[in-house]
Amino acid sequence: MRKHIDLEEWSTCCGCSACAQACPKGCITMQADGEGFLYPVIDENTCIACGACEHVCPIKNTSPEPTGEPDAYAAYSKNTEQRLESSSGGVFSLLAEEILQNSGVVFGAAMSEDCRKAQHIAVERQEDLWKLRGSKYLQSEIGSTYRQAENALKQGRRVLFSGTPCEIEGLHRYLRREYENLLCVDLICHGVPSAKLWEKYVSYRENCAGAAAQRTFFRHKKYGWKTFAVLFEFANNTAYEQVLSKDLFMQMFLQNLCLRPSCYACAFKKKNRVSDITLADFWGCDSVCPELDDDKGLSLVLCHSIMGRTVFKAIEGKIVMEPVSLEKALYGNPSLVKSCKKPEQRDAFMMQMDSLMIPQLAQGYLKKPSLSSYIKQLIPVPLKRTLKRFLKR
Ligand SMILES: Cc1cc2nc3c(=O)[nH]c(=O)nc-3n(C[C@H](O)[C@H](O)[C@H](O)COP(=O)(O)OP(=O)(O)OC[C@H]3O[C@@H](n4cnc5c(N)ncnc54)[C@H](O)[C@@H]3O)c2cc1C
């Protein structure tokens, strides 16, 4: 029997775990490799070589890109409190509330209690939705949530399943049929950083603070949506807070040093998705719809299917929105269709991740910001806008 699923390039595995959940013998476990990314490992003694794992693999069976063009919108939630807790415009929370009405269930990524892992969970009550709110910049462990979602769908319950594009493709392959009661929401995804690096970073921050982390926020909006900050709250009532341009973890992530190998050649970066709705930050909104940008968060919403359009229509009264051209929206957010470039030092960085401390890793591998980007950071946002308008004339 085989030890691994037969992929041409092992590094293309996206870790969605559809294979582990489809195995009738339960002989596949998701195990972390040296870099901290989960891969399926088959127990050779119990495997019956039925092929179910390979049949559901979204990498072995890439689905053809659906035809047509999604409808694109700039949108934000009128619920300011929720919007400020969300990474972009807070549209996810409204879609989730819509599904929770009438006994629906919502699946998405939540942080573990020790702040070290992102894990997919099911939420059934509106008051628990905060757990899914906000981006967690590490790969969420899917666990058995595809199976749980399938059970709920078969019971006729409405289900919203949210995740990265590969997780939604994995769910589609796992389910093997369409369900009228399923709403899939994916994201424009930069790529997922190593969970092992995040764990190391949490320990480093805990050591600095002298106490355990109780809550972490990757995208706190204290200084605005665009200049977002990383925030840790510790058990001794202290906190760490740093804007993204100075936070070491965010810089390692955004300089692409620690992404999952498959993310550098993502198979699911396309305009048309198998998901019903794609959500993203509306980066570049200044030139497309500046009137909607108050720096509290603006979402780019792409509706791909009738189901997506119907649910988005149902929340119309709760959002401020404007239809936009897909081409213009793409201009500020090429991650919809393009993978990140793998830096030359990426593999050396990952090899040294265990032996070096966080500040040493940063010192050895992070590029220093250029003088022009440093100057840009110093200019306040309203002044930047005025300058931009002036230069356009
Ligand atoms: C790893 C990652 C990379 C991203 N890269 C980009 C990018 O390059 N460009 C861009 O425009 N937007 C990106 N996003 C999406 C963006 O940050 C927002 O999540 C999105 O705009 C939705 O925002 P919201 O305000 O509507 O809802 P929010 O409340 O902010 O979003 C919550 C939703 O995100 C999901 N989620 C959170 N963390 C994870 C995770 N680790 N894995 C799977 N799902 C998760 C939750 O399940 C929930 O559905 C990324 C998100 C993640 C998680």
The ligand as an SDF file (V2000), in Angstrom:
LIG
                    3D

 53 58  0  0  0  0  0  0  0  0999 V2000
   -4.6060   33.7250    4.9260 C   0  0  0  0  0  0  0  0  0  0  0  0
   -5.3910   34.8620    4.3230 C   0  0  0  0  0  0  0  0  0  0  0  0
   -4.8520   35.6010    3.2740 C   0  0  0  0  0  0  0  0  0  0  0  0
   -5.5700   36.6680    2.7190 C   0  0  0  0  0  0  0  0  0  0  0  0
   -5.0150   37.3790    1.6680 N   0  0  0  0  0  0  0  0  0  0  0  0
   -5.6820   38.3970    1.1230 C   0  0  0  0  0  0  0  0  0  0  0  0
   -5.1310   39.1500    0.0260 C   0  0  0  0  0  0  0  0  0  0  0  0
   -4.0080   38.9000   -0.4320 O   0  0  0  0  0  0  0  0  0  0  0  0
   -5.8700   40.1770   -0.5010 N   0  0  0  0  0  0  0  0  0  0  0  0
   -7.1050   40.4790   -0.0130 C   0  0  0  0  0  0  0  0  0  0  0  0
   -7.7280   41.4050   -0.5170 O   0  0  0  0  0  0  0  0  0  0  0  0
   -7.6740   39.7700    0.9950 N   0  0  0  0  0  0  0  0  0  0  0  0
   -6.9950   38.7470    1.5650 C   0  0  0  0  0  0  0  0  0  0  0  0
   -7.5800   38.0180    2.5960 N   0  0  0  0  0  0  0  0  0  0  0  0
   -8.9960   38.2490    2.9200 C   0  0  0  0  0  0  0  0  0  0  0  0
   -9.2630   39.4140    3.8390 C   0  0  0  0  0  0  0  0  0  0  0  0
   -8.2360   39.5210    4.8140 O   0  0  0  0  0  0  0  0  0  0  0  0
  -10.6080   39.2690    4.5670 C   0  0  0  0  0  0  0  0  0  0  0  0
  -10.6490   38.0200    5.2110 O   0  0  0  0  0  0  0  0  0  0  0  0
  -11.8000   39.3210    3.6740 C   0  0  0  0  0  0  0  0  0  0  0  0
  -11.7990   40.5450    3.0040 O   0  0  0  0  0  0  0  0  0  0  0  0
  -13.1160   39.1700    4.4620 C   0  0  0  0  0  0  0  0  0  0  0  0
  -13.2490   40.2390    5.3060 O   0  0  0  0  0  0  0  0  0  0  0  0
  -14.5950   40.6060    6.0860 P   0  0  0  0  0  0  0  0  0  0  0  0
  -14.3510   41.9580    6.6870 O   0  0  0  0  0  0  0  0  0  0  0  0
  -15.7880   40.4640    5.1910 O   0  0  0  0  0  0  0  0  0  0  0  0
  -14.7590   39.4870    7.1550 O   0  0  0  0  0  0  0  0  0  0  0  0
  -13.7880   38.9960    8.3170 P   0  0  0  0  0  0  0  0  0  0  0  0
  -14.5900   38.8790    9.5410 O   0  0  0  0  0  0  0  0  0  0  0  0
  -12.5430   39.7460    8.3620 O   0  0  0  0  0  0  0  0  0  0  0  0
  -13.4220   37.5500    7.7440 O   0  0  0  0  0  0  0  0  0  0  0  0
  -13.6870   36.3760    8.3860 C   0  0  0  0  0  0  0  0  0  0  0  0
  -13.6560   35.2800    7.3650 C   0  0  0  0  0  0  0  0  0  0  0  0
  -12.3080   34.9100    7.0870 O   0  0  0  0  0  0  0  0  0  0  0  0
  -12.1830   33.5070    7.2740 C   0  0  0  0  0  0  0  0  0  0  0  0
  -10.8340   33.2320    7.7090 N   0  0  0  0  0  0  0  0  0  0  0  0
  -10.1090   33.8840    8.6210 C   0  0  0  0  0  0  0  0  0  0  0  0
   -8.9010   33.3400    8.7540 N   0  0  0  0  0  0  0  0  0  0  0  0
   -8.8710   32.2860    7.9330 C   0  0  0  0  0  0  0  0  0  0  0  0
   -7.9080   31.2820    7.6440 C   0  0  0  0  0  0  0  0  0  0  0  0
   -6.7120   31.2480    8.2280 N   0  0  0  0  0  0  0  0  0  0  0  0
   -8.2150   30.3300    6.7370 N   0  0  0  0  0  0  0  0  0  0  0  0
   -9.4250   30.3290    6.1450 C   0  0  0  0  0  0  0  0  0  0  0  0
  -10.3760   31.2480    6.3580 N   0  0  0  0  0  0  0  0  0  0  0  0
  -10.1020   32.2100    7.2430 C   0  0  0  0  0  0  0  0  0  0  0  0
  -13.2250   33.1810    8.3490 C   0  0  0  0  0  0  0  0  0  0  0  0
  -13.5820   31.8280    8.2840 O   0  0  0  0  0  0  0  0  0  0  0  0
  -14.3600   34.0680    7.9060 C   0  0  0  0  0  0  0  0  0  0  0  0
  -15.0120   33.4920    6.8010 O   0  0  0  0  0  0  0  0  0  0  0  0
   -6.8670   36.9780    3.1950 C   0  0  0  0  0  0  0  0  0  0  0  0
   -7.3900   36.2490    4.2660 C   0  0  0  0  0  0  0  0  0  0  0  0
   -6.6770   35.1980    4.8300 C   0  0  0  0  0  0  0  0  0  0  0  0
   -7.2740   34.4270    5.9690 C   0  0  0  0  0  0  0  0  0  0  0  0
  1  2  1  0
  2  3  1  0
  2 52  2  0
  3  4  2  0
  4  5  1  0
  4 50  1  0
  5  6  2  0
  6  7  1  0
  6 13  1  0
  7  8  2  0
  7  9  1  0
  9 10  1  0
 10 11  2  0
 10 12  1  0
 12 13  2  0
 13 14  1  0
 14 15  1  0
 14 50  1  0
 15 16  1  0
 16 17  1  0
 16 18  1  0
 18 19  1  0
 18 20  1  0
 20 21  1  0
 20 22  1  0
 22 23  1  0
 23 24  1  0
 24 25  2  0
 24 26  1  0
 24 27  1  0
 27 28  1  0
 28 29  2  0
 28 30  1  0
 28 31  1  0
 31 32  1  0
 32 33  1  0
 33 34  1  0
 33 48  1  0
 34 35  1  0
 35 36  1  0
 35 46  1  0
 36 37  1  0
 36 45  1  0
 37 38  2  0
 38 39  1  0
 39 40  1  0
 39 45  2  0
 40 41  1  0
 40 42  2  0
 42 43  1  0
 43 44  2  0
 44 45  1  0
 46 47  1  0
 46 48  1  0
 48 49  1  0
 50 51  2  0
 51 52  1  0
 52 53  1  0
M  END
$$$$
